[in-house]
């Protein structure tokens, strides 16, 4: 489902305008991003938890040449699905 499809579905389900739904959608994900950047977890009840994770530096290989390359440390986001959602998917 794409952003525009989500906005259309939410607008028809709630009766709000697409402009209002777009504002809420963008504000929600901006809030999620800001909290994750601070190192905080974002838990959505019944859906799951987003949390920041760190990947340490490591040595990898260029698949074309086989030459060793250094991969620097980086941060990423992990998602852990909530039990309620997992159970509903596995009915």
DRENTORVO-829150 format. One record per residue: residue number from 1; residue in three letters; chain; z, y, x of N, C-alpha, C, CB in turn. Coordinates in steps of 0.001 Angstrom, whole numbers, always signed. Glycine has a CB too. Layout:
{resi NUM	resn ala	chain A	nw Z	nv Y	nu X	caw Z	cav Y	cau X	cw Z	cv Y	cu X	cbw Z	cbv Y	cbu X}
...
This chain:
{resi 1	resn unk	chain A	nw +0	nv -1167	nu +846	caw +0	cav +0	cau +0	cw +0	cv +1239	cu +898	cbw +1222	cbv -7	cbu -966}
{resi 2	resn unk	chain A	nw -895	nv +2142	nu +628	caw -1026	cav +3367	cau +1416	cw -184	cv +4483	cu +805	cbw -2504	cbv +3799	cbu +1508}
{resi 3	resn unk	chain A	nw +8	nv +5549	nu +1588	caw +812	cav +6692	cau +1143	cw +321	cv +7232	cu -197	cbw +780	cbv +7804	cbu +2193}
{resi 4	resn unk	chain A	nw -971	nv +7423	nu -331	caw -1507	cav +7981	cau -1577	cw -1258	cv +7052	cu -2760	cbw -3005	cbv +8251	cbu -1437}
{resi 5	resn unk	chain A	nw -1326	nv +5759	nu -2526	caw -1072	cav +4787	cau -3600	cw +404	cv +4803	cu -3999	cbw -1489	cbv +3362	cbu -3155}
{resi 6	resn unk	chain A	nw +1285	nv +4945	nu -3023	caw +2721	cav +5019	cau -3313	cw +3013	cv +6270	cu -4128	cbw +3556	cbv +5018	cbu -2003}
{resi 7	resn unk	chain A	nw +2441	nv +7391	nu -3721	caw +2660	cav +8653	cau -4436	cw +2136	cv +8565	cu -5862	cbw +1984	cbv +9818	cbu -3697}
{resi 8	resn unk	chain A	nw +948	nv +8010	nu -6043	caw +391	cav +7846	cau -7393	cw +1298	cv +6973	cu -8260	cbw -1019	cbv +7228	cbu -7320}
{resi 9	resn unk	chain A	nw +1768	nv +5849	nu -7702	caw +2615	cav +4928	cau -8458	cw +3948	cv +5580	cu -8828	cbw +2861	cbv +3648	cbu -7650}
{resi 10	resn unk	chain A	nw +4549	nv +6293	nu -7886	caw +5823	cav +6949	cau -8166	cw +5663	cv +8067	cu -9191	cbw +6423	cbv +7504	cbu -6880}
{resi 11	resn unk	chain A	nw +4572	nv +8814	nu -9103	caw +4331	cav +9898	cau -10058	cw +4174	cv +9343	cu -11472	cbw +3076	cbv +10702	cbu -9659}
{resi 12	resn unk	chain A	nw +3432	nv +8251	nu -11614	caw +3234	cav +7687	cau -12954	cw +4519	cv +7026	cu -13470	cbw +2080	cbv +6662	cbu -12939}
{resi 13	resn unk	chain A	nw +5314	nv +6468	nu -12579	caw +6548	cav +5795	cau -12993	cw +7654	cv +6788	cu -13366	cbw +7037	cbv +4877	cbu -11878}
{resi 14	resn unk	chain A	nw +7710	nv +7927	nu -12667	caw +8800	cav +8878	cau -12881	cw +8427	cv +10041	cu -13788	cbw +9264	cbv +9413	cbu -11566}
{resi 15	resn unk	chain A	nw +7141	nv +10306	nu -13950	caw +6711	cav +11451	cau -14743	cw +6726	cv +12752	cu -13959	cbw +7584	cbv +11586	cbu -15955}
{resi 16	resn unk	chain A	nw +7059	nv +12683	nu -12661	caw +7021	cav +13864	cau -11809	cw +5579	cv +14140	cu -11388	cbw +7932	cbv +13678	cbu -10565}
{resi 17	resn unk	chain A	nw +5330	nv +15359	nu -10943	caw +3991	cav +15681	cau -10467	cw +3776	cv +15032	cu -9103	cbw +3782	cbv +17219	cbu -10388}
{resi 18	resn unk	chain A	nw +2521	nv +14835	nu -8759	caw +2197	cav +14271	cau -7446	cw +2690	cv +15177	cu -6326	cbw +684	cbv +14049	cbu -7314}
{resi 19	resn unk	chain A	nw +2652	nv +16482	nu -6550	caw +3124	cav +17439	cau -5542	cw +4617	cv +17262	cu -5294	cbw +2827	cbv +18888	cbu -5984}
{resi 20	resn unk	chain A	nw +5391	nv +17093	nu -6368	caw +6830	cav +16897	cau -6223	cw +7134	cv +15562	cu -5537	cbw +7518	cbv +16958	cbu -7597}
{resi 21	resn unk	chain A	nw +6432	nv +14520	nu -5927	caw +6635	cav +13208	cau -5318	cw +6267	cv +13257	cu -3834	cbw +5797	cbv +12130	cbu -6050}
{resi 22	resn unk	chain A	nw +5211	nv +13963	nu -3498	caw +4796	cav +14092	cau -2102	cw +5884	cv +14767	cu -1280	cbw +3486	cbv +14885	cbu -1999}
{resi 23	resn unk	chain A	nw +6488	nv +15816	nu -1828	caw +7571	cav +16507	cau -1122	cw +8750	cv +15572	cu -869	cbw +8035	cbv +17731	cbu -1923}
{resi 24	resn unk	chain A	nw +9129	nv +14806	nu -1882	caw +10252	cav +13876	cau -1747	cw +9904	cv +12769	cu -746	cbw +10622	cbv +13265	cbu -3125}
{resi 25	resn unk	chain A	nw +8711	nv +12239	nu -839	caw +8251	cav +11178	cau +72	cw +8327	cv +11651	cu +1522	cbw +6802	cbv +10748	cbu -273}
{resi 26	resn unk	chain A	nw +7746	nv +12822	nu +1792	caw +7718	cav +13342	cau +3155	cw +9112	cv +13700	cu +3657	cbw +6816	cbv +14561	cbu +3229}
{resi 27	resn unk	chain A	nw +9949	nv +14257	nu +2787	caw +11319	cav +14595	cau +3175	cw +12128	cv +13338	cu +3478	cbw +12004	cbv +15406	cbu +2068}
{resi 28	resn unk	chain A	nw +11904	nv +12280	nu +2720	caw +12619	cav +11018	cau +2942	cw +12303	cv +10453	cu +4313	cbw +12259	cbv +9994	cbu +1858}
{resi 29	resn unk	chain A	nw +11034	nv +10369	nu +4648	caw +10664	cav +9776	cau +5933	cw +10971	cv +10707	cu +7103	cbw +9186	cbv +9420	cbu +5936}
{resi 30	resn unk	chain A	nw +10997	nv +12005	nu +6867	caw +11429	cav +12946	cau +7905	cw +12919	cv +12746	cu +8184	cbw +11142	cbv +14419	cbu +7477}
{resi 31	resn unk	chain A	nw +13692	nv +12568	nu +7123	caw +15121	cav +12300	cau +7265	cw +15356	cv +10996	cu +8027	cbw +15794	cbv +12239	cbu +5884}
{resi 32	resn unk	chain A	nw +14623	nv +9942	nu +7667	caw +14728	cav +8664	cau +8376	cw +14439	cv +8859	cu +9861	cbw +13758	cbv +7622	cbu +7773}
{resi 33	resn unk	chain A	nw +13362	nv +9558	nu +10176	caw +12969	cav +9776	cau +11574	cw +14037	cv +10548	cu +12334	cbw +11636	cbv +10527	cbu +11644}
{resi 34	resn unk	chain A	nw +14553	nv +11608	nu +11728	caw +15574	cav +12417	cau +12391	cw +16830	cv +11610	cu +12677	cbw +15921	cbv +13627	cbu +11541}
{resi 35	resn unk	chain A	nw +17264	nv +10808	nu +11734	caw +18463	cav +9993	cau +11931	cw +18240	cv +8934	cu +13003	cbw +18876	cbv +9326	cbu +10617}
{resi 36	resn unk	chain A	nw +17071	nv +8311	nu +13017	caw +16770	cav +7302	cau +14037	cw +16688	cv +7933	cu +15422	cbw +15454	cbv +6581	cbu +13708}
{resi 37	resn unk	chain A	nw +16137	nv +9143	nu +15515	caw +16062	cav +9845	cau +16795	cw +17457	cv +10133	cu +17339	cbw +15271	cbv +11152	cbu +16646}
{resi 38	resn unk	chain A	nw +18422	nv +10380	nu +16452	caw +19802	cav +10631	cau +16859	cw +20526	cv +9338	cu +17249	cbw +20557	cbv +11332	cbu +15734}
{resi 39	resn unk	chain A	nw +19898	nv +8186	nu +16974	caw +20524	cav +6908	cau +17284	cw +21288	cv +6311	cu +16115	cbw +21446	cbv +7069	cbu +18443}
{resi 40	resn unk	chain A	nw +21196	nv +6930	nu +14947	caw +21882	cav +6435	cau +13756	cw +21035	cv +5390	cu +13036	cbw +22212	cbv +7593	cbu +12808}
{resi 41	resn unk	chain A	nw +21706	nv +4456	nu +12364	caw +21010	cav +3487	cau +11535	cw +20708	cv +4112	cu +10179	cbw +21848	cbv +2195	cbu +11372}
{resi 42	resn unk	chain A	nw +19652	nv +3630	nu +9529	caw +19311	cav +4064	cau +8176	cw +19308	cv +2818	cu +7304	cbw +17916	cbv +4815	cbu +8126}
{resi 43	resn unk	chain A	nw +20283	nv +2741	nu +6400	caw +20413	cav +1579	cau +5523	cw +19977	cv +1962	cu +4112	cbw +21874	cbv +1043	cbu +5523}
{resi 44	resn unk	chain A	nw +19064	nv +1173	nu +3556	caw +18612	cav +1368	cau +2181	cw +19124	cv +163	cu +1402	cbw +17024	cbv +1514	cbu +2081}
{resi 45	resn unk	chain A	nw +20099	nv +395	nu +544	caw +20757	cav -683	cau -186	cw +19742	cv -1552	cu -930	cbw +21776	cbv -110	cbu -1170}
{resi 46	resn unk	chain A	nw +19857	nv -2852	nu -743	caw +18965	cav -3798	cau -1414	cw +17605	cv -3940	cu -762	cbw +18778	cbv -3389	cbu -2823}
{resi 47	resn unk	chain A	nw +17328	nv -3153	nu +266	caw +16023	cav -3200	cau +933	cw +16171	cv -3640	cu +2380	cbw +15333	cbv -1831	cbu +867}
{resi 48	resn unk	chain A	nw +16985	nv -2899	nu +3167	caw +17181	cav -3282	cau +4556	cw +17697	cv -2134	cu +5390	cbw +15896	cbv -3798	cbu +5140}
{resi 49	resn unk	chain A	nw +17800	nv -2389	nu +6689	caw +18334	cav -1405	cau +7624	cw +17352	cv -1180	cu +8764	cbw +19698	cbv -1857	cbu +8171}
{resi 50	resn unk	chain A	nw +17102	nv +98	nu +9060	caw +16289	cav +489	cau +10200	cw +17243	cv +896	cu +11305	cbw +15293	cbv +1647	cbu +9841}
{resi 51	resn unk	chain A	nw +17000	nv +434	nu +12534	caw +17837	cav +862	cau +13645	cw +17019	cv +996	cu +14908	cbw +18982	cbv -112	cbu +13862}
{resi 52	resn unk	chain A	nw +17479	nv +1911	nu +15757	caw +16809	cav +2154	cau +17024	cw +17158	cv +1027	cu +17989	cbw +17208	cbv +3534	cbu +17611}
{resi 53	resn unk	chain A	nw +16177	nv +574	nu +18759	caw +16431	cav -430	cau +19787	cw +15786	cv +29	cu +21082	cbw +15890	cbv -1827	cbu +19360}
{resi 54	resn unk	chain A	nw +16314	nv -468	nu +22172	caw +15786	cav -95	cau +23481	cw +15144	cv -1303	cu +24150	cbw +16898	cbv +486	cbu +24374}
{resi 55	resn unk	chain A	nw +14020	nv -1056	nu +24737	caw +13323	cav -2085	cau +25520	cw +13477	cv -1712	cu +26983	cbw +11797	cbv -2206	cbu +25114}
{resi 56	resn unk	chain A	nw +13946	nv -2636	nu +27775	caw +14145	cav -2339	cau +29195	cw +12813	cv -2373	cu +29937	cbw +15135	cbv -3341	cbu +29827}
{resi 57	resn unk	chain A	nw +12807	nv -1764	nu +31114	caw +11602	cav -1781	cau +31947	cw +11341	cv -3213	cu +32396	cbw +11750	cbv -827	cbu +33179}
{resi 58	resn unk	chain A	nw +10085	nv -3547	nu +32543	caw +9731	cav -4914	cau +32945	cw +8379	cv -4919	cu +33631	cbw +9716	cbv -5864	cbu +31727}
{resi 59	resn unk	chain A	nw +8069	nv -6038	nu +34222	caw +6774	cav -6206	cau +34871	cw +5885	cv -7037	cu +33958	cbw +6923	cbv -6878	cbu +36274}
{resi 60	resn unk	chain A	nw +4673	nv -6543	nu +33732	caw +3707	cav -7255	cau +32908	cw +2464	cv -7556	cu +33714	cbw +3351	cbv -6446	cbu +31656}
{resi 61	resn unk	chain A	nw +1467	nv -8100	nu +33069	caw +211	cav -8431	cau +33744	cw -953	cv -7866	cu +32947	cbw +59	cbv -9966	cbu +33919}
{resi 62	resn unk	chain A	nw -1905	nv -7295	nu +33669	caw -3146	cav -6842	cau +33056	cw -3939	cv -8103	cu +32734	cbw -3958	cbv -5854	cbu +34004}
{resi 63	resn unk	chain A	nw -4244	nv -8371	nu +31459	caw -4932	cav -9616	cau +31108	cw -6351	cv -9728	cu +31678	cbw -4992	cbv -9746	cbu +29616}
{resi 64	resn unk	chain A	nw -6975	nv -8587	nu +31987	caw -8339	cav -8645	cau +32517	cw -8365	cv -8969	cu +33998	cbw -9051	cbv -7335	cbu +32275}
{resi 65	resn unk	chain A	nw -7406	nv -8401	nu +34735	caw -7426	cav -8589	cau +36186	cw -6325	cv -9509	cu +36691	cbw -7312	cbv -7262	cbu +36869}
{resi 66	resn unk	chain A	nw -5294	nv -9726	nu +35894	caw -4169	cav -10544	cau +36336	cw -3213	cv -9782	cu +37240	cbw -4675	cbv -11767	cbu +37053}
{resi 67	resn unk	chain A	nw -3507	nv -8513	nu +37507	caw -2691	cav -7705	cau +38400	cw -1368	cv -7328	cu +37712	cbw -3463	cbv -6434	cbu +38834}
{resi 68	resn unk	chain A	nw -267	nv -7367	nu +38468	caw +1035	cav -6999	cau +37937	cw +1086	cv -5492	cu +37708	cbw +2165	cbv -7447	cbu +38892}
{resi 69	resn unk	chain A	nw +1656	nv -5107	nu +36556	caw +1822	cav -3692	cau +36249	cw +3262	cv -3460	cu +35799	cbw +810	cbv -3228	cbu +35154}
{resi 70	resn unk	chain A	nw +3754	nv -2248	nu +36030	caw +5103	cav -1911	cau +35612	cw +5039	cv -1308	cu +34218	cbw +5777	cbv -934	cbu +36614}
{resi 71	resn unk	chain A	nw +5848	nv -1843	nu +33318	caw +5954	cav -1323	cau +31962	cw +7292	cv -606	cu +31895	cbw +5838	cbv -2470	cbu +30867}
{resi 72	resn unk	chain A	nw +7257	nv +680	nu +31609	caw +8480	cav +1475	cau +31617	cw +9341	cv +1193	cu +30385	cbw +8140	cbv +2962	cbu +31688}
{resi 73	resn unk	chain A	nw +10614	nv +1554	nu +30477	caw +11544	cav +1389	cau +29362	cw +11099	cv +2270	cu +28200	cbw +12997	cbv +1736	cbu +29791}
{resi 74	resn unk	chain A	nw +11378	nv +1824	nu +26995	caw +11006	cav +2603	cau +25816	cw +11965	cv +2306	cu +24670	cbw +9551	cbv +2300	cbu +25396}
{resi 75	resn unk	chain A	nw +11892	nv +3145	nu +23663	caw +12697	cav +2956	cau +22462	cw +11768	cv +2583	cu +21321	cbw +13522	cbv +4237	cbu +22120}
{resi 76	resn unk	chain A	nw +12296	nv +1807	nu +20395	caw +11521	cav +1353	cau +19261	cw +12427	cv +1304	cu +18039	cbw +10881	cbv -29	cbu +19540}
{resi 77	resn unk	chain A	nw +11875	nv +956	nu +16899	caw +12657	cav +817	cau +15675	cw +12556	cv -623	cu +15208	cbw +12167	cbv +1801	cbu +14570}
{resi 78	resn unk	chain A	nw +13689	nv -1172	nu +14849	caw +13736	cav -2530	cau +14299	cw +14160	cv -2442	cu +12841	cbw +14716	cbv -3446	cbu +15112}
{resi 79	resn unk	chain A	nw +13718	nv -3416	nu +12070	caw +14061	cav -3473	cau +10646	cw +14674	cv -4829	cu +10349	cbw +12809	cbv -3222	cbu +9746}
{resi 80	resn unk	chain A	nw +15817	nv -4801	nu +9694	caw +16452	cav -6036	cau +9250	cw +16457	cv -6020	cu +7732	cbw +17907	cbv -6186	cbu +9829}
{resi 81	resn unk	chain A	nw +15812	nv -6992	nu +7140	caw +15679	cav -7056	cau +5690	cw +17028	cv -7382	cu +5059	cbw +14622	cbv -8105	cbu +5282}
{resi 82	resn unk	chain A	nw +17306	nv -6772	nu +3901	caw +18542	cav -7029	cau +3161	cw +18470	cv -8397	cu +2502	cbw +18791	cbv -5930	cbu +2101}
{resi 83	resn unk	chain A	nw +19628	nv -9001	nu +2319	caw +19694	cav -10327	cau +1714	cw +19082	cv -10340	cu +324	cbw +21131	cbv -10804	cbu +1648}
{resi 84	resn unk	chain A	nw +19333	nv -9290	nu -464	caw +18797	cav -9234	cau -1832	cw +17275	cv -9276	cu -1832	cbw +19282	cbv -7967	cbu -2545}
{resi 85	resn unk	chain A	nw +16641	nv -8527	nu -938	caw +15174	cav -8517	cau -869	cw +14659	cv -9855	cu -353	cbw +14676	cbv -7367	cbu +38}
{resi 86	resn unk	chain A	nw +15313	nv -10375	nu +660	caw +14903	cav -11676	cau +1219	cw +14984	cv -12762	cu +159	cbw +15784	cbv -12053	cbu +2429}
{resi 87	resn unk	chain A	nw +16067	nv -12760	nu -617	caw +16220	cav -13764	cau -1681	cw +15145	cv -13613	cu -2750	cbw +17608	cbv -13656	cbu -2322}
{resi 88	resn unk	chain A	nw +14790	nv -12365	nu -3098	caw +13766	cav -12167	cau -4137	cw +12379	cv -12606	cu -3640	cbw +13725	cbv -10682	cbu -4575}
{resi 89	resn unk	chain A	nw +12146	nv -12506	nu -2337	caw +10862	cav -12947	cau -1787	cw +10758	cv -14461	cu -1729	cbw +10660	cbv -12368	cbu -399}
{resi 90	resn unk	chain A	nw +11892	nv -15118	nu -1635	caw +11909	cav -16578	cau -1457	cw +12270	cv -17342	cu -2729	cbw +12885	cbv -16945	cbu -368}
{resi 91	resn unk	chain A	nw +11994	nv -16764	nu -3890	caw +12257	cav -17452	cau -5172	cw +11304	cv -18587	cu -5362	cbw +12151	cbv -16488	cbu -6355}
